[in-house]
Amino acid sequence: MWAWINVKKTLPQSFIPLIAVISALLFVIQLVELPVAGGGSTWHFLGATSTAVILGPFAGLISMTITLIIQAGIGDGGLSSFGANVFNMAVIGALSFYIVKAFVGREFNTKRLALGVFTASFLANAATAFAVGSEIGLFPMAGNLGGLGVTLPTMLFWYVPTGIVEGIVASALMVSLSRLRGVKLLGLELCKKKTANHVENSNHLIP
């Protein structure tokens, strides 16, 4: 609800179809899954940071949540773990946007953007792996999966290297999209707005 209120404040209604399209794309990307942690979870690309840079953190959270709702509806992830999945992927992914924003800083350029997206994507993957590994290690849904000593290393084993791969792909994609005329990335616009405000405030200090 909090995210939806902020989306209504910051996004025009014309962005609603874009949220739907991105959610559908995320669903397709995450269809490729491999069982990990003794079958207690699965590995797949997340795409959360890229979604937040395209849509902004609030709409990105909603988009990822929509994807998880569809997955739960077809039995992928399940309703019992839906809340945990929203936190592990949607919330962590949305928060990773602020890492990108911090890297972009007050002087926007593509190098800062690439480094920020790479770092945010990698950390989002690692944080998701840590969260999932902790949850299924402490509260296994079925049987004994070996505890944290097994589930944490297993999850990190998969998501740390793939986080590097996703970071490279995501940074290249976001830099390419940022250079296209007529393509508006809301999250990127929020970063640029910070830069513009800083420049404007600095000009006011000039006598």
C-alpha positions as CSV (number, residue, x, y, z in Angstrom):
1,M,0.0,0.0,0.0
2,W,2.8,2.4,0.9
3,A,4.6,1.7,-2.4
4,W,1.3,2.1,-4.4
5,I,0.6,5.5,-2.7
6,N,4.1,6.7,-3.7
7,V,3.7,5.4,-7.3
8,K,0.4,7.4,-7.7
9,K,2.2,10.5,-6.5
10,T,5.2,10.1,-8.8
11,L,4.0,8.2,-11.8
12,P,1.5,9.2,-14.5
13,Q,-1.2,6.7,-15.4
14,S,0.6,6.0,-18.7
15,F,3.3,4.1,-16.7
16,I,0.8,1.4,-15.6
17,P,1.2,-0.5,-18.8
18,L,4.9,-0.3,-18.5
19,I,4.8,-1.8,-15.0
20,A,2.7,-4.7,-16.4
21,V,5.1,-5.3,-19.3
22,I,8.2,-5.3,-17.0
23,S,6.3,-7.7,-14.6
24,A,5.6,-10.0,-17.5
25,L,9.2,-9.9,-18.6
26,L,10.4,-10.6,-15.1
27,F,8.1,-13.6,-14.9
28,V,9.6,-15.0,-18.1
29,I,13.2,-14.4,-17.0
30,Q,12.6,-16.1,-13.6
31,L,11.0,-19.2,-15.2
32,V,14.5,-20.7,-15.6
33,E,15.1,-22.2,-12.2
34,L,17.4,-24.8,-10.6
35,P,16.8,-26.4,-7.2
36,V,19.4,-25.4,-4.5
37,A,19.9,-25.8,-0.7
38,G,18.7,-29.4,-0.7
39,G,15.5,-28.5,-2.6
40,G,14.5,-25.9,-0.1
41,S,14.8,-23.1,-2.6
42,T,15.6,-22.4,-6.3
43,W,18.2,-20.4,-8.2
44,H,17.1,-17.9,-10.9
45,F,18.1,-14.5,-12.1
46,L,16.5,-11.7,-10.1
47,G,16.4,-8.6,-12.3
48,A,15.3,-6.5,-9.3
49,T,17.9,-3.8,-9.5
50,S,17.3,-3.3,-13.3
51,T,13.5,-3.1,-12.6
52,A,14.1,-0.4,-9.9
53,V,16.3,1.7,-12.2
54,I,13.7,1.5,-15.0
55,L,10.6,2.1,-12.9
56,G,11.9,3.7,-9.7
57,P,12.1,1.9,-6.3
58,F,8.3,2.1,-5.5
59,A,7.0,0.9,-8.9
60,G,9.9,-1.6,-9.0
61,L,8.7,-3.1,-5.7
62,I,5.2,-3.4,-7.1
63,S,6.3,-4.9,-10.3
64,M,8.4,-7.6,-8.6
65,T,5.4,-8.3,-6.2
66,I,3.1,-8.7,-9.2
67,T,5.5,-11.2,-10.6
68,L,5.7,-13.1,-7.3
69,I,1.8,-13.2,-7.2
70,I,1.7,-14.8,-10.6
71,Q,4.3,-17.3,-9.6
72,A,2.5,-18.2,-6.4
73,G,-0.8,-18.6,-8.4
74,I,0.8,-21.2,-10.6
75,G,2.4,-23.0,-7.7
76,D,5.9,-21.6,-8.2
77,G,7.0,-20.4,-4.8
78,G,3.7,-21.0,-3.2
79,L,1.4,-18.9,-1.0
80,S,3.0,-20.0,2.3
81,S,6.3,-18.4,1.3
82,F,4.9,-15.4,-0.5
83,G,5.6,-12.9,2.3
84,A,9.2,-14.1,2.6
85,N,9.6,-14.0,-1.2
86,V,8.4,-10.4,-1.3
87,F,10.9,-9.3,1.3
88,N,13.8,-11.4,-0.2
89,M,13.4,-10.2,-3.8
90,A,10.9,-7.2,-4.0
91,V,12.0,-5.2,-1.0
92,I,15.7,-6.0,-1.2
93,G,15.6,-5.3,-4.9
94,A,13.8,-2.0,-4.5
95,L,16.3,-0.9,-1.8
96,S,19.2,-1.7,-4.1
97,F,18.1,1.3,-6.2
98,Y,19.5,3.6,-3.5
99,I,23.0,2.1,-4.0
100,V,22.8,3.1,-7.6
101,K,21.7,6.6,-6.6
102,A,24.6,6.9,-4.1
103,F,27.1,5.9,-6.8
104,V,25.6,8.3,-9.4
105,G,26.0,11.1,-6.8
106,R,26.0,14.7,-7.8
107,E,27.8,14.3,-11.1
108,F,25.8,11.9,-13.4
109,N,27.8,9.9,-16.0
110,T,27.6,6.5,-17.5
111,K,30.7,5.2,-15.7
112,R,29.1,6.0,-12.3
113,L,25.8,4.5,-13.5
114,A,27.5,1.2,-14.7
115,L,29.5,0.8,-11.4
116,G,26.4,1.6,-9.3
117,V,24.1,-0.9,-11.2
118,F,26.8,-3.6,-11.1
119,T,27.4,-3.1,-7.3
120,A,23.6,-2.9,-6.5
121,S,22.8,-6.0,-8.6
122,F,25.6,-8.0,-7.0
123,L,24.7,-6.9,-3.4
124,A,21.0,-7.5,-4.1
125,N,21.8,-11.1,-5.2
126,A,24.0,-11.7,-2.2
127,A,21.5,-10.2,0.3
128,T,18.7,-12.3,-1.2
129,A,20.8,-15.4,-1.0
130,F,21.7,-14.6,2.7
131,A,18.1,-14.0,3.6
132,V,16.7,-17.1,1.9
133,G,19.5,-19.3,3.3
134,S,18.8,-18.0,6.8
135,E,15.1,-18.5,6.5
136,I,15.1,-22.1,5.2
137,G,18.0,-23.0,7.5
138,L,16.2,-21.8,10.6
139,F,12.6,-22.6,9.5
140,P,12.7,-25.4,6.9
141,M,9.3,-26.0,5.2
142,A,9.9,-29.7,5.0
143,G,12.4,-32.1,6.6
144,N,15.9,-31.2,7.9
145,L,18.0,-29.4,5.3
146,G,21.1,-29.3,7.5
147,G,20.7,-25.9,9.2
148,L,22.5,-22.7,8.5
149,G,25.8,-24.4,8.0
150,V,24.4,-26.0,4.9
151,T,21.8,-23.6,3.5
152,L,23.8,-20.4,3.8
153,P,26.9,-21.6,1.9
154,T,24.7,-23.4,-0.7
155,M,22.7,-20.3,-1.5
156,L,25.8,-18.0,-1.6
157,F,27.6,-20.5,-3.7
158,W,25.0,-20.0,-6.4
159,Y,24.0,-16.3,-6.0
160,V,27.5,-14.8,-5.5
161,P,28.9,-15.8,-8.9
162,T,25.6,-15.3,-10.7
163,G,25.3,-11.9,-9.0
164,I,28.5,-10.9,-10.8
165,V,27.1,-12.1,-14.1
166,E,23.8,-10.3,-13.5
167,G,25.6,-7.2,-12.4
168,I,27.6,-7.1,-15.7
169,V,24.5,-7.7,-17.8
170,A,22.4,-5.2,-15.9
171,S,25.0,-2.4,-16.0
172,A,25.5,-2.9,-19.7
173,L,21.7,-2.8,-20.3
174,M,21.1,0.2,-18.2
175,V,23.9,2.2,-19.7
176,S,22.6,1.3,-23.2
177,L,19.1,2.3,-22.3
178,S,20.3,5.6,-20.8
179,R,21.9,6.6,-24.1
180,L,18.7,6.0,-26.1
181,R,16.7,9.1,-27.0
182,G,13.1,8.9,-26.2
183,V,13.6,6.2,-23.6
184,K,12.7,7.4,-20.1
185,L,13.9,5.4,-17.1
186,L,12.1,6.8,-14.0
187,G,14.7,5.5,-11.6
188,L,17.4,7.1,-13.6
189,E,15.5,10.4,-13.8
190,L,15.3,10.4,-10.0
191,C,19.1,10.1,-9.9
192,K,19.5,12.9,-12.4
193,K,17.0,15.1,-10.5
194,K,19.3,14.9,-7.5
195,T,22.2,16.1,-9.7
196,A,20.1,18.9,-11.3
197,N,18.9,20.1,-7.9
198,H,22.5,20.3,-6.6
199,V,23.6,22.3,-9.7
200,E,20.7,24.7,-9.2
201,N,21.4,25.2,-5.6
202,S,25.0,25.8,-6.3
203,N,24.1,28.5,-8.9
204,H,22.1,30.3,-6.2
205,L,25.3,30.7,-4.2
206,I,27.0,32.6,-7.0
207,P,26.7,36.4,-6.5
